[in-house]
Amino acid sequence: MHHALLVARDGCVTADDLRLLSGPSRVPSSPPPRPDAAHSEVVRPDARAALARALVALFEEEPAELHGEIESIVFRTAYEFSERNQLRTARLLGTSRNIVRARLLESGVLASPLQGSQAKAQSKARGRVRIGHQPFGALSLLKATGALEAGLAERDLDIAWSEHATGMQLIDAMAVGALDLGVVGEAPPVFAQAACAPIVYLAAEPPAPEGEAIVVREGSPVRRLVDLRGATLAVTRGANVVYFVVRALEEAGLSLGDVTVRTLGPAEARAAFAEGSVDAWAVWNPHLASLRSAVPVRVLRDARGLAPNRAFYVARRAFADESPEIVEAFLGKSGPSGDGQNESRGAAARALAAHMELPEAVLEAVLASTPFDARPIDDEAVASQQRIADTFHRLKLIARPLRIAEAVWARPWGALRSA
């Protein structure tokens, strides 16, 4: 009965849901929609053959409860492939969201309601701040060094860190109340505001336009941006590079409609770029630096003169309003981390290298052009974000016009510091 309730659709339990039939389980009448158009291609036969070989190898081991193990791997892999979105995972696998959630709970990927209640009880006794970070940046450095924990220790606060592959994944988590603080690029907050997500800008880092670029393989016939007409370009959903790509194409007299955009996460994009299934990749640091250190590539255009490529410190609006002193401590500690990074790039690179699959030399080169320095939001930063929002609205990437100033925290960091 528990299984039937999980798999039932439209509120109706059928004989098939109860597994009363001896035939195969229900199959959707039509293939489920993929999480995005970028993955609409038919799975290559070699992928299925590789899967069959892997299964045979597992069969030969004769492990206990193999079916459950395989099922767990399928659901966990699909969940990561779908950018940790349960609804997309359900659509990808042709099942219900309830089943996806149940399997992820069984696998320990999601916390059970009991674990959640225990965490809430603990957080009442001791404060808890949930911070999201990406694989590289000021927060990754703070996490690697433990500097933020030390800075907040006197406030009797625990920090729960979570890593997200992209800024949009971090924003999505914050929008549903799973995170309190984080750092993202310039595009994700615009998409969040357009979706009425309760997220506010707290502070900004200096621009780093050389930290993102459109690249091709060294032997590619694409020599200039205008040569991208009709080509395939890998772009990550909601990433900073979206605005940069728009500006770069317009500079070359092209539009988004003149290229075939494939929406891929960083790992997928790198694999597609390496195997030649995309002609070009709009990529940012540290992925850009990692790629250039490993593969012969040619930069068609970086963002200098086109897009600022600025990082923003963001928060859930309710958290910022309710805990301004924690926000102040968070931002205050982020500033010194930037100063330390700027003064000793070698030490910062060593700290990050211990937690990332990148050589110290590559990280040190990236840090040289990426100053981590949290600063209060100024008029120039607001105006820059407003240009991005206006561009996205003009291109119908967002459905409504925005006023960026409305998403800037009402108690700016500078005012707190002088209070």
Secondary structure as GFF3:
##gff-version 3
##sequence-region A 1 419
A	DSSP	alpha_helix	2	7	.	.	.	ID=ss1
A	DSSP	three_ten_helix	37	39	.	.	.	ID=ss2
A	DSSP	alpha_helix	45	61	.	.	.	ID=ss3
A	DSSP	alpha_helix	66	81	.	.	.	ID=ss4
A	DSSP	alpha_helix	86	93	.	.	.	ID=ss5
A	DSSP	alpha_helix	97	107	.	.	.	ID=ss6
A	DSSP	alpha_helix	113	125	.	.	.	ID=ss7
A	DSSP	beta_strand	127	133	.	.	.	ID=ss8
A	DSSP	alpha_helix	138	145	.	.	.	ID=ss9
A	DSSP	alpha_helix	147	152	.	.	.	ID=ss10
A	DSSP	three_ten_helix	153	155	.	.	.	ID=ss11
A	DSSP	beta_strand	157	163	.	.	.	ID=ss12
A	DSSP	alpha_helix	167	175	.	.	.	ID=ss13
A	DSSP	beta_strand	181	184	.	.	.	ID=ss14
A	DSSP	alpha_helix	187	194	.	.	.	ID=ss15
A	DSSP	beta_strand	199	204	.	.	.	ID=ss16
A	DSSP	three_ten_helix	209	211	.	.	.	ID=ss17
A	DSSP	beta_strand	212	217	.	.	.	ID=ss18
A	DSSP	three_ten_helix	225	228	.	.	.	ID=ss19
A	DSSP	beta_strand	232	235	.	.	.	ID=ss20
A	DSSP	alpha_helix	241	251	.	.	.	ID=ss21
A	DSSP	three_ten_helix	256	258	.	.	.	ID=ss22
A	DSSP	beta_strand	260	263	.	.	.	ID=ss23
A	DSSP	alpha_helix	266	275	.	.	.	ID=ss24
A	DSSP	beta_strand	280	284	.	.	.	ID=ss25
A	DSSP	alpha_helix	287	294	.	.	.	ID=ss26
A	DSSP	beta_strand	297	302	.	.	.	ID=ss27
A	DSSP	beta_strand	312	316	.	.	.	ID=ss28
A	DSSP	alpha_helix	317	322	.	.	.	ID=ss29
A	DSSP	alpha_helix	324	343	.	.	.	ID=ss30
A	DSSP	alpha_helix	345	353	.	.	.	ID=ss31
A	DSSP	alpha_helix	360	368	.	.	.	ID=ss32
A	DSSP	beta_strand	375	376	.	.	.	ID=ss33
A	DSSP	alpha_helix	379	394	.	.	.	ID=ss34
A	DSSP	three_ten_helix	404	407	.	.	.	ID=ss35
A	DSSP	alpha_helix	413	418	.	.	.	ID=ss36
###
